[in-house]
Amino acid sequence: MTNQQKHHEELPPKTCTIDRLVTVPEDIEKVLAGKKVATRRNGRYADIGEIMTLQGKDFIIEKVYSQALGELTDEHAKQEGFENVEEYKESILSFHPGMPWLPQMRVWVHEFRLVTE
């Protein structure tokens, strides 16, 4: 058994389906342009190796892991298509009015890449 398979088996069940992973039009454009290579969600939407299709292009999920909001760095924000954590935070809070930004709150990170043939 590979480390990836072992890690995959340790993940809890998905809470949603992969087709709901990236749905905001601006985010879809960022993914298609190669500017967004990760998405953080409050649940687990995909398994490692699963394929997400956006506008006819396939993206493979390479990593899925839990992360606290307080652990986010500017590099993580860049994975999401933003310049820094503050810009990312403002975007997230604009989609979820009234939601507090709690450093200890955990999210699921889904990292992906374009499938090339």
C-alpha positions in Angstrom: 0.0 0.0 0.0 1.4 3.4 -0.9 1.5 6.4 1.4 -1.1 8.1 -0.7 -3.5 5.1 -0.5 -2.9 4.9 3.3 -3.6 8.6 3.7 -6.7 8.3 1.5 -8.1 5.5 3.7 -7.7 7.7 6.8 -9.9 10.5 5.5 -13.4 10.8 6.8 -16.3 10.3 4.4 -17.1 13.0 1.9 -19.7 15.6 3.0 -20.5 16.8 -0.6 -19.8 15.9 -4.2 -16.8 17.0 -6.3 -19.1 18.9 -8.7 -19.8 21.4 -5.9 -16.1 21.9 -5.2 -15.6 25.0 -7.4 -18.8 26.7 -8.4 -18.2 30.5 -8.3 -17.7 31.8 -11.8 -14.7 33.9 -10.9 -13.1 30.9 -9.2 -13.8 28.7 -12.3 -12.0 31.3 -14.4 -9.0 31.3 -12.0 -8.8 27.5 -12.2 -9.0 27.5 -16.0 -6.3 30.2 -16.1 -4.0 28.2 -13.8 -4.2 30.9 -11.1 -6.2 28.7 -8.6 -4.8 25.3 -7.7 -6.6 24.7 -4.4 -9.9 25.2 -2.7 -10.7 25.2 1.0 -14.2 24.1 2.1 -15.8 23.4 5.4 -16.4 19.8 4.4 -14.6 17.2 2.3 -15.8 17.3 -1.3 -13.4 15.1 -3.1 -11.2 12.0 -2.8 -7.5 11.9 -3.9 -7.4 10.9 -7.5 -11.0 12.0 -8.2 -11.5 14.1 -11.4 -13.2 17.5 -11.4 -14.4 18.7 -14.8 -14.8 22.5 -15.5 -15.8 23.6 -18.9 -14.6 20.4 -20.5 -11.2 20.4 -18.8 -10.3 17.8 -16.2 -8.5 18.5 -13.0 -7.2 15.7 -10.7 -7.4 16.0 -6.9 -3.8 15.5 -5.7 -4.1 16.2 -2.0 -6.9 16.5 0.6 -6.1 17.5 4.1 -7.4 19.5 7.1 -6.0 22.9 8.0 -6.8 25.6 10.6 -7.6 29.1 9.2 -4.9 30.4 11.6 -2.3 28.3 9.7 -3.0 30.1 6.3 0.0 31.9 4.8 0.2 34.2 1.8 1.4 31.2 -0.2 -1.8 29.3 0.7 -3.8 32.4 -0.4 -1.9 32.4 -3.7 -3.0 28.7 -4.3 -6.5 30.1 -4.0 -5.9 32.8 -6.6 -5.4 35.7 -4.2 -2.4 37.9 -3.4 -2.5 37.4 0.4 -4.4 36.0 3.3 -6.3 39.2 4.0 -7.6 39.4 0.4 -8.6 35.7 0.6 -10.3 36.3 4.0 -12.3 39.3 2.7 -13.5 37.2 -0.3 -14.6 34.3 1.9 -16.4 36.6 4.4 -18.2 38.4 1.5 -19.7 35.0 0.5 -20.7 34.2 4.1 -22.0 37.3 5.8 -21.9 37.1 9.6 -19.5 34.2 9.6 -16.7 34.8 12.0 -13.1 34.2 10.9 -11.8 31.9 13.7 -8.1 31.0 13.6 -8.9 27.6 15.2 -11.7 26.8 12.7 -10.6 23.9 10.5 -11.3 23.6 6.8 -10.6 20.9 4.2 -8.0 21.8 1.6 -8.4 20.2 -1.9 -5.3 20.7 -4.1 -5.6 19.9 -7.8 -3.9 20.1 -11.2 -4.9 20.1 -14.8 -4.9 16.6 -16.3 -2.6 16.7 -19.3 -2.6 13.9 -21.9 
